Amino acid sequence: MNKETQLWYLKVKGQVKGPFATGLISKNILLGRIHPNDLLSQDKEIWRKASSVREVMPDVIKHRNEPNYKERLKAARRWADEREQVREVGADGKAKIFATRKKITHLRIKTLGFIGILSFVAIISGLVITLFLFTPEDPLAKIDCNATQGEGRIFDGCHLQRKNFTKKSLKNSSFKNTLLQNTQFSYAILQNSNFDYANLSHATLSHANFTQASLRAVDLRSALLYKTNFSNADLSYADLTGAKVSKINLTGAILNNTVWFDGNICNKASIGKCIK
């Protein structure tokens, strides 16, 4: 079974949930919703701590011993989180609650007589019908790790090392938290695509078009960047250490805390060029 199609069961306090796709497990580890000591299994027989399952660990966490780790981790968590409350896990392995969300604990209903009761029943009936007719679509169903081109494709959490996307059109696609080491993107059209906290180390991006793409906290170490177009792209917290660069277009690119080619960190106000 390919890594991107693996499914995992999660055991928390004796309760088993799942199975869940690798990408979803990885995202929830990044956000601290899955603790390093929580258990994972593919067969519900052999269980391992999440921290020991390398294939599900977010790439940014794997590089915890490298410079600028804390900043990149905070950025990756902030951009990945779609909730107001997050159980973040620090380097010491302890979970902490931040920005608690107000919860509705009860609902008071004022008695309005017979008409009020009928109105209440009608509202409840409408809600039930709405839930049946408009059940939210499972976001995992949209992920297609085997797609090769087309606009709006979703590759979140996929393992696509050494894949060949040369000259492919993938506008408005999503590669969040995707492993793309040594992947070929020469002449690829990637406008408005999302590569937040993806690993593009050693990838070939020559002549690729990343106009208005989001590449926050992306790993571009030792990548080949010849005439790559990053105009108006967001490269905040990206790591460009050792990248092979020539004639790239950074017009309007956001370089907030970007790790530059020489290892220096750009000033948060850097746009279009790195202010050290």
PyMOL commands that set and color helices and strands:
alter all, ss='L'
color gray80, all
select helices_A, chain A and resi 3-5+22-30+50-52+54-56+59-62+69-80+113-133+139-142
alter helices_A, ss='H'
color red, helices_A
select strands_A, chain A and resi 7-12+15-21+39-41+48-49+86-89+95-98+224-226+244-246
alter strands_A, ss='S'
color yellow, strands_A
deselect
rebuild
show_as cartoon
